[in-house]
Amino acid sequence: MKVVAGKYKGYNLLSPKSKTSRPTDNKVKEAVFDMLYPFKLDFKALDLFAGTGQMGIEFLSRGAKEVYFNEKNYSNFSILKQNLDKINSDGVFTYKNDFIRCLKDLGEKELKFDYIYLDPPYETDFIDRAMFCIKEYDLLSEDGIVITESSKDMDLSDKYGLDVLKEKSYGRKYIKFYIK
């Protein structure tokens, strides 16, 4: 895995040896960030199911003021920390929590995010549950975007009062951009 653009372009990132992890491949990652361009100035991002941190690091590389990473799995969290040490960036906050607990903590701090990336384990209801908490704790900035990566095409826009801004499929990956 490499950082595909920005300040850290070309940096090699560590990835897990486990077959249960499925890091987003560079083609999909590049497409996601191309669809988000141009970025806001001094934006804040949340990589909720961070894994090794590659998506959040990509946000940092492209000018994020702050990126919050959450990863519950000990092995992935260890790799995440090593990857963050490698880029040595300011504005990095890490959590090793259940995603619901993380969202609650961020809500209690009254944080708002311009970009929230959700790529939970496939075949779970975690995107739906995370979207509920994002709305409940009012974590999305006024024109913020939630990006979801899932194994099936799902539309949660009506359920959470969001509009689908863009969507694209890559094999069995479905990427959706939701905006307030």
N, C-alpha and C positions, 0 to 999 in steps of 0.2 A: 504494500500500500504506500502511496505517495501523496503528498499534498499537491493538488493539481494547479493551483494558481495563487497569486498574491505574494505577500511578504515571505512566506515559508515554502514557496513553490519548489518542488523537487525533493523536499525533506522525506526521507524514508521513515515510515512509522512501523512500529512493531505490531504484529497481529498474533492472535491466539493460534495455538496448534490444534485446538479442539475442533472436532467436526460439527459440534453443536452451534458454534458461532458462525455467522454469515455476514462478514463485513460488506458494506455497500461497495460494489466495484467502482473503479475510477470512471468508467463511462457514464454510469448512472449519477455518480457524485458530481461530475462535471456538468451534466445536463441539468441537475437540480439547481446548481448555483448559477448557471447561465440563465435559467428561467427567473431567478430572483433578481438578477442584475437590472438596474443599478441599485446599490445598497444605500440605505439611509446613512447619514453621518452619525458617528458615535452611537451605533446601535448596540442593543443588548440581545443576546441569544441564549436559549436554553436547549441543551442536548440531553433530553430526559432519560433515554435508554442509551447512554453514551457508549457502552462497549469499550472499545479502545480509544475513543475520543476523536476519531477521524473527522466526523462531521463538524463537531464543535471547533476543532483545530482549523478546519477549512474556514469557518466563520471568523476566527481570529486572524487568519492569514489575509482575509479580505476586508479587514478594517474594523472588526467589532471592538467596542470599548470594553465590554465585559461579556464573558461567556461562562455560564453555569453548566457544569457537567454532573450528571447523576448516574451512578452505576452500582447496582446491588451485588453483583457477582464478584467475589474476592479476587479470582484470577484475572478477570477483565479489568477490575479496578487497579490492580497492580500494574498491568500493561498501560492503562490510561495514565497513571502517575509517571511512568517512565517516558511515555510520549510527550507529556506536558513538560517534564524536566528537559527533554531534548530541545524543545522550542524556546523554553525559558521566557515566557511572555507574561506581561502584567495583565491584570483584569481577569484572572482565572479563579474560579471558585469551584471546589469539588465537594460532592456529597456521595456518601455510600449508604443509601437508604432505599427502602421500598419506595416506588414512585409516588404513591399516594401521600406518604409521609413527607417526601421531598416537596411536593406541590403545596401541601399544607404549610410547611415551614416557610416557603417562599412567599406564600400569601400572607402569612403573619408579618413578614418583613415589608409587605406592601410593594413588592417588586412588580414591575411591568416589563414585558418582553416584546421586542419588535419581531423576533423570529423564535418559534418553538418547533423543534424537530422531534418527531415521535417515530421511532423505529423499534417497537417492542418485539419480543419473541412472536413469531407467526402463530396462527391458530389460537390466539387468546383474545379476550375482550378488553385488553389493556388500552387500546386506542380510545374506545368508547368511554372507559372509566377515566382515562386521563383528560379527555375533552370535557367530561362532566366537572372534574376538579379545576381545570383551567377556567371554566366559566364561573364556577362556584367561588373561587378565590380571586376572580377578576385579574388574571395574570397577563392577559394580552393587551398590549398598548392599543390606542384608538385605531390605528391603521395597521396593526400587527398581523402577521401571517403564521398560521400553523401548517407545517408540512408533515404529512403522514406517509409512511412507507409500510405497505402491507402486502399480504399474499393474495388478497381478494379485493375486488372493487367494491368499496362501500362508500355510501354518501351519508355523512352525519350533519350536513349543513342545516337542514330544517330543525333537527333535534336540538342544535346548539345556537341557532340564530346566526349562522355564518353563511357566507356565499362561497361557492367553489370558484376560485380565481383561475386555476389551471389544473389540468390532470394529464397524466401520461402513463402508459404501461411499458415495461421492459421485461419481456418474458413473463415470469410469474410475479414480478414486482409491480405494484401499483403505487404511483406517487400522486398525491393530491395536495393542492394548496388551498387553504381556507382563509378567508379574510372577514373581518367584522363588517 
